[in-house]
Amino acid sequence: MSAAKGISRRGVMGAGAALVLTSRVHAAATAHVRAPSGTFVGTTDRGVHGFRGIRYGRAGRFQAPRPESNPGTLVRATTFGPVAPQQGDRYGAGNEDCLFLNIWTPETHPAANRPAMVYIHGGAYSNGSSTDPLTDGQALAARGDVVVVTVNHRLNAFGYLYLAHLDPRFADSGNAGQLDLILALRWVRDNIAAFGGDPSRVMVFGQSGGGAKIATMMGMPAASGLFHRAATMSGQQVTASGPLNATRRTRAYLAKLGTNPAALLAMPADKLVDALDATDPILGGGIYFGPVLDMKWLVRHPFWPDANPQSNTIPMILGNAHDETRAFISPDSPGVQTLNWDNLAERIAPELRIDVLPEWVVAEYRAQFPDWSPTDIFYAATTAGRSWRGQVIEAEARARAGTRSWVYQVDYTSRTDPRRGAFHTMDIPLVFGTLNARGSQTGTAADARAASAAMQDGFVAFAIAGDPNHAGLPAWPVYDLTGRATMIFDARSHVEQDPRRWQRELFARIPYIQPGT
């Protein structure tokens, strides 16, 4: 099926209103699916069947997960499964037994053969959940005429504490969270046809840490063949954590707990969560958790020294928001509220996360943008030097390899707090169509609906045919090092050649070190 035909068919189902749906389930109707892993009972809401809390595996602490399959067993799939243990209670109480996924589908017929869009949540590698209202799949499944899947998996110490160098019994510990995701994709491969999905057209997409997890999987042999398109939204993983640095972090975490690796197995989960605020011996702040170059599951860095040949045949979308750091460095923080020309260099230095003379950065920005305020420069430089660099490096690596890759930039800005601009996570409600869900700052007016339609339809066209171009969007060229064509998603989306070129070139002269490496 062509992308154009897919968009046309979706148009009948999508139509405006689907863009502003929330995560509430309105209807009491039920849906039944008989799949290889069980017979699942879900709900039907406005023409879309939802199945929540489907178990795809089980796992012992720090061990690789095992698949879960109960052929012929009736399973009620009407409520979300537990979220991974983590600090804070945003998503409710955590539980180590968190290997559950959720499915939204327009039709539960094996012959439907719709592409499957599998979303991996953000929150770095330490937080987050597929139960976030912003990632409810109902609106996207309805508008896109696709099957949407969201996944929970192990996080922080439970998913990425590297114990193998201290105790060989825990050989899988540093990448356990990645192995959960790979197991979920195997479940999708084996079961999604029963939900109307096409196992030969599985697209993974993820924001922030979700995008980084995807970039990492693109270099994991165990993930080979499990997905056929990939889209990363403000999430990249150029290099993984080295085993020696990961071991240093593990020792710091164990010191905070006052214990040894073997004793961790009997320790209550809440104590492991409490110790997550141990000081990182390399970066400072809380302990960094992430994938590890363990030479078992991850045998080379994802995008260093080049794009891993394993995934170069997979078409890819890479995107970032224009004002990434306005999300996690609050405009209301004292450090930002009191910014001036005298303290800007001092304040900007630790936020750039690269070894560069901050006074030089400030001087270069002031010369290039004489009308900008200290706050303008602070956010632009931290975004370009810290949060955008990885995406540029990955896109360049894919371009050198001659891959089919498309790059976007979100310029659509917050309608509830203009100071946030186009901040990190802005593209989540735009892609999912959850414009009025809790946490969205898009608004629900015509401009928000236009930006959302552009992103949704581009992602769906990509899921259908491996190319985001469709009739409702200006021509979006493949990214190359000559033009660096970039789709600018906004109320009126358009393509620009090499946007923010000056900032890209400024930081290109400074070696990039992946945070956490």
C-alpha positions, 0 to 999 in steps of 0.5 A, spaced: 500 500 500 502 506 498 503 512 503 498 516 499 493 511 499 494 510 507 493 517 508 486 517 504 483 511 507 485 514 514 482 521 512 475 518 513 476 515 520 481 521 523 477 527 521 479 533 527 476 530 533 480 524 534 486 529 535 484 532 541 482 525 545 484 524 552 486 517 555 479 516 558 475 510 556 468 511 555 464 505 552 463 499 556 463 495 550 468 489 550 472 486 544 475 479 544 482 477 540 484 470 540 492 470 539 497 465 540 499 468 547 492 467 550 485 470 548 484 477 550 478 481 552 479 488 552 474 494 551 471 498 545 471 506 545 469 510 539 471 505 534 477 503 537 479 496 541 483 497 547 487 492 550 491 494 556 495 490 561 497 484 557 503 481 560 509 479 555 514 476 560 517 475 567 523 476 570 528 475 576 531 481 579 537 483 574 536 477 570 534 476 562 526 476 562 522 470 560 517 470 555 509 469 557 504 465 553 498 462 555 495 459 549 487 458 550 487 462 556 482 467 557 485 474 559 482 480 561 486 486 558 482 492 561 486 496 565 494 498 565 499 493 568 504 496 574 509 501 572 516 500 573 519 502 580 522 509 580 522 515 584 516 519 585 509 517 584 507 521 578 504 514 575 502 510 581 506 505 585 511 501 582 512 494 581 518 490 579 513 485 575 512 490 570 513 487 563 506 489 560 504 492 554 498 495 551 494 495 544 489 500 540 487 497 534 481 499 529 480 492 527 481 485 530 481 481 524 488 477 522 487 479 515 487 487 516 494 487 516 495 494 518 502 497 520 504 496 528 507 503 531 510 501 537 512 506 542 517 506 547 516 511 553 521 516 555 524 518 562 531 517 560 533 510 563 530 511 570 523 514 570 517 514 565 511 509 564 506 507 558 500 509 562 502 517 561 495 520 558 499 523 553 501 517 550 494 514 550 493 510 543 486 511 541 486 517 537 493 515 533 490 508 532 483 512 529 486 517 525 492 513 522 488 506 521 494 503 525 495 498 531 498 502 536 502 499 542 505 502 548 510 498 553 513 498 560 519 495 562 524 495 567 528 502 569 534 505 573 537 499 577 532 494 576 534 495 568 541 497 568 545 496 574 551 493 571 553 488 576 557 483 571 564 485 572 563 484 580 559 478 580 558 473 573 551 471 575 549 477 573 551 477 566 545 480 563 544 486 568 547 492 565 542 491 559 536 488 562 531 493 560 533 493 553 532 485 553 525 487 556 524 491 550 526 486 545 522 481 548 516 485 547 518 486 540 518 478 539 511 478 543 509 483 537 512 479 532 508 473 534 501 476 536 500 482 533 497 479 527 491 477 531 490 484 533 489 486 526 497 488 525 502 486 520 508 483 523 512 485 517 511 492 518 513 494 525 515 501 527 518 503 533 518 510 535 520 513 542 521 520 545 527 522 549 529 516 553 525 512 548 529 514 542 535 513 546 533 506 547 531 505 540 538 508 537 541 502 542 537 497 539 539 498 532 546 496 534 543 490 538 544 483 535 538 480 539 533 486 536 535 484 529 529 483 524 524 485 530 522 492 527 522 495 520 522 502 521 524 507 527 523 514 529 527 517 535 524 524 538 529 528 542 532 521 544 539 519 541 545 514 544 551 515 540 555 511 545 553 507 551 556 507 558 563 503 558 563 497 563 568 500 567 565 507 568 558 503 569 562 499 575 564 505 578 557 507 578 555 500 581 560 501 586 557 508 588 550 505 588 552 499 593 556 504 597 549 508 598 546 501 600 551 499 604 551 492 601 554 487 596 551 484 589 549 478 592 545 481 598 541 485 593 537 479 591 533 479 598 533 487 599 526 490 598 525 494 592 523 500 595 530 500 598 533 500 591 529 506 589 531 510 595 538 509 593 537 512 586 539 518 589 546 516 590 551 521 587 554 519 580 562 519 581 562 521 574 557 526 572 555 528 579 547 528 581 543 522 581 546 515 578 546 515 571 543 508 568 543 506 561 545 501 556 552 498 557 557 496 552 557 489 556 560 485 550 554 480 550 548 484 548 551 490 546 558 489 542 559 496 539 557 503 540 550 504 537 553 510 533 560 510 534 565 510 530 559 510 525 552 508 524 551 500 526 551 497 519 546 492 522 540 497 522 542 501 516 537 498 511 532 500 516 529 507 514 529 512 520 526 519 522 530 523 527 527 529 530 528 534 536 525 540 539 527 547 538 528 549 545 529 542 548 532 545 555 527 549 556 523 543 559 528 541 564 531 547 566 525 551 568 524 559 567 522 559 574 529 557 577 533 561 581 539 560 576 535 562 570 531 568 574 537 571 576 541 570 569 545 576 567 551 578 562 556 577 568 554 570 570 551 567 564 558 564 562 558 561 569 551 558 569 552 555 562 558 551 563 555 545 567 549 545 563 553 544 556 555 538 558 562 538 554 569 541 555 568 548 552 570 555 554 564 558 556 566 565 556 568 563 548 561 560 547 557 567 550 562 571 546 560 568 540 553 568 541 553 575 543 556 577 536 552 573 532 545 575 535 546 582 538 539 582 540 538 576 544 538 576 552 542 572 557 536 567 557 535 567 550 543 565 549 542 560 555 537 556 552 539 556 545 546 554 547 544 549 552 540 546 547 545 546 541 551 544 545 547 538 549 541 536 547 541 537 539 548 534 538 547 527 538 541 527 533 546 531 529 551 526 529 546 520 528 543 523 522 550 525 519 552 518 520 546 515 517 547 520 511 555 518 510 552 511 510 547 512 504 541 510 508 534 513 508 533 518 513 529 524 515 530 529 520 525 534 523 525 540 528 519 542 532 518 549 532 511 549 535 511 552 542 507 552 548 500 555 548 500 555 556 507 558 558 510 561 552 516 562 556 517 554 554 517 555 547 518 548 543 520 544 549 523 537 550 516 533 550 512 538 545 512 533 540 508 527 544 501 530 544 502 532 537 504 525 534 499 522 539 493 527 538 492 527 545 492 535 545 487 536 551 490 530 555 493 532 562 500 535 561 499 537 554 501 544 553 499 545 545 492 547 546 486 545 542 485 550 537 486 550 529 494 551 529 495 545 534 490 541 530 494 543 524 501 541 527 498 535 530 495 532 523 502 534 520 506 530 525 501 524 525 500 523 518 507 523 517 509 518 522 503 514 519 505 514 512 512 512 515 509 506 518 505 504 512 511 505 507 517 507 510 517 514 507 514 520 511 511 523 505 504 524 503 499 529 500 498 533 506 505 535 507 510 539 503 515 534 500 520 532 505 527 530 502 532 524 505 537 528 509 544 528 506 550 532 508 549 537 502 542 540 503 541 537 510 533 538 509 529 538 515 522 538 516 519 544 521 513 542 524 509 548 526 502 550 525 504 551 518 509 546 517 515 547 511 522 544 510 528 548 511 535 547 509 540 546 514 536 550 520 541 553 525 547 552 521 551 557 525 550 553 532 551 546 529 558 549 526 560 552 532 559 546 537 561 541 531 569 543 533 568 541 540 568 533 541 562 530 543 561 526 549 554 522 550 552 524 557 553 517 561 558 514 557 
